[in-house]
Amino acid sequence: MMPLLQVRDLAIRIGAAEPVDNVSFDVSPAEMLGIVGESGSGKSLTLRALLKLLPAQAQVRGTALWQGQDLVSLPEAEIRKIRGRQIAMIYQEPMTALDPVLPIGLQITESLKVHLGLRGAAARARAVDLLDRVGIPSAKRRLDNYPHEFSGGMRQRAMIAISLAAEPQLLLADEPTTALDVTIQDQILALLQQLKDELHMSVILVTHDLGIVAGTCDRVAVMYAGRIQESGPVTTVFRSPAHAYTLGLMRSVPDGKHARQALSFIPGSPPDPGAMPPGCRFAPRCGHATAACGEQAPTLRPFGADHLTACLHADTLAPA
Amino acid sequence: MSSAAQEAVPVLAAPARRTFKVPKTTLLGAAILLLFFACAAFPDQIAPYAPNKFDYRALLKPPSAAHWFGTDNFGRDMLSRTIWAARIDLQIAVFCTLFPAIFGTFAGCIVGYVGGLVDGVFRRIVDVAITIPFLVLVIAIVAVLGPGLINMYIAVSAVNWIIYARLIRGEIISQKRRDYAAAGKVMGYGPARILFRHLLPNAISPIVVYWMTDMALAILLGSSLGYLGLGAQPPTSEWGVLIGDARNFMTTAWWMSIFPGIAIVLAGTGFSLVGDGLAKLVRRR
């Protein structure tokens, strides 16, 4: 199947630092791709680079092929037509991402007007429909509420409704549930999955929570220090991780089997983006590292069907 | 069923809209302004005499039942003149601030949103403009253009917009860093839509509050210029002009200057109290 979005060798340079380097991935239609990594691994930067939302001093290289156009080299006026219309984005702070002085309904109809040219009663009816769809009860009455009258979860729902107004083919979700309670998190993720299926929309879900990826995504890309270390179908990657970093991450998630035992963790901290180690960027913290790991930067190589890894010792890693 | 259980029911009801209790001082201010606006709108029905009618049988009369505020050196009724002057002074309050508020807000929005070189140039203009005392600058411009109300409006407008622009610029700069501004960009909205539809409504409240205060300042300025003979010209009734006319009779006919003076103070107080109330309302949100 022809991928919807094809990202190749994406690199972001800010001053002397290169927080994102050599990132490549595909997103297929109606697929939910999880990008997982620690804070500072460059996952949010990657998302923002796709819509050219980075500050001017960030230099972006590489290509991101979207319907025959390269998003990276597209001029601002052209990318604006894609933003919100074809590729929408929701993010961490549903508390502040809504305009505080406009009613929710107006913010939805605004998107409908700008992107679809829908106005008046038709736009209002569609707005009710959208709020209904994202699971806001008595949507018609809620249309005239202001964001401060909504709870956090409701605001994220409203945010999703606004993003969906123009029926985008791709939704970029940047830690959409981090600021929410666990129960609400679950509802929002279920909602995203349901919308993905109903609207045949692709989603890139950026998160630092492995559990979220395991529960909702079709494919996963594990990022560390600005590079994708491993990618593949969620079931494959979680059943047989082929990168020492993925393995370390999974071991640091508490589970029932090892209840009441000390939780294992990855020693050390991620490298400074201005002074990345040569070779494998995870090598300094890796228990499996050998001399070869520190010499040459490993590239992603196939490891089984549809499974890529950048780890030299993928074969010798014990299955989790 | 206990009363506590009955009281618990409203918690489940829809979130109540915030209500705002208007402070008494604001009501007082509004009442004062209402009085002056009534005077300005219907002076011919409220004033007992025509404002410029001479009466040589009643020159420089102190306040009495016939002339509550006394009469001036031409026998004109001071109450009627003070009432008619409300029309001119409120006109000053509006016309001296309307253009600055609108243009200044617009300019400040652009400057704050665009930033960079545009902002740099604007800040130099502000630096220069606020170095020169406001009144001196206005008097200098009026001196060049010639005295009169229209020229006074032009002079004040030419200087005053900078204050509004500076006020909204800071607000816009702080608002444009907020998440909802970024969200607008993500939604593919153009800069004009983000600026005027989303940032401006969020940033406008200090402008509204300052506008009220500025109307009080404009009345003070207008009457100062009227007093100096640079604003409204006699025989037009304007509080500053009235006080200017009374200059020579300060010791013999105190009523000629005191009542227009009280009117100025009252009008200024009215605008300030309403401005305060607005500021409180805005801060609550």
Contacts between the chains, C-beta under 8 A, distances in Angstrom:
chain1	res1	chain2	res2	distance
A	51	B	186	6.6
A	53	B	182	7.3
A	53	B	185	6.7
A	53	B	186	6.5
A	80	B	188	5.1
A	80	B	190	6.8
A	81	B	188	6.7
A	82	B	188	7.1
A	83	B	185	7.3
A	83	B	186	6.0
A	83	B	187	6.6
A	83	B	188	3.5
A	84	B	186	6.6
A	84	B	187	3.8
A	84	B	188	3.3
A	84	B	189	7.3
A	85	B	188	5.6
A	88	B	186	7.4
A	88	B	187	7.4
A	89	B	186	4.7
A	91	B	179	7.8
A	91	B	183	7.9
A	93	B	179	5.2
A	96	B	178	6.4
A	96	B	179	4.1
A	96	B	180	6.5
A	97	B	179	4.5
A	97	B	180	5.6
A	97	B	182	7.6
A	97	B	183	4.4
A	98	B	180	5.9
A	98	B	183	7.3
A	99	B	180	4.6
A	99	B	183	7.9
A	99	B	184	7.7
A	99	B	198	5.0
A	99	B	201	7.9
A	99	B	202	7.1
A	100	B	180	7.2
A	100	B	202	6.5
A	101	B	201	4.7
A	101	B	202	5.4
A	102	B	198	7.4
A	102	B	201	7.2
A	110	B	189	8.0
A	110	B	197	7.4
A	111	B	187	5.9
A	114	B	187	7.4
A	114	B	188	7.0
A	114	B	189	6.2
A	114	B	193	7.2
A	115	B	188	6.9
A	141	B	14	7.7
A	145	B	15	7.9
A	149	B	15	5.0
A	159	B	183	7.8
A	162	B	187	7.1
A	163	B	187	7.7
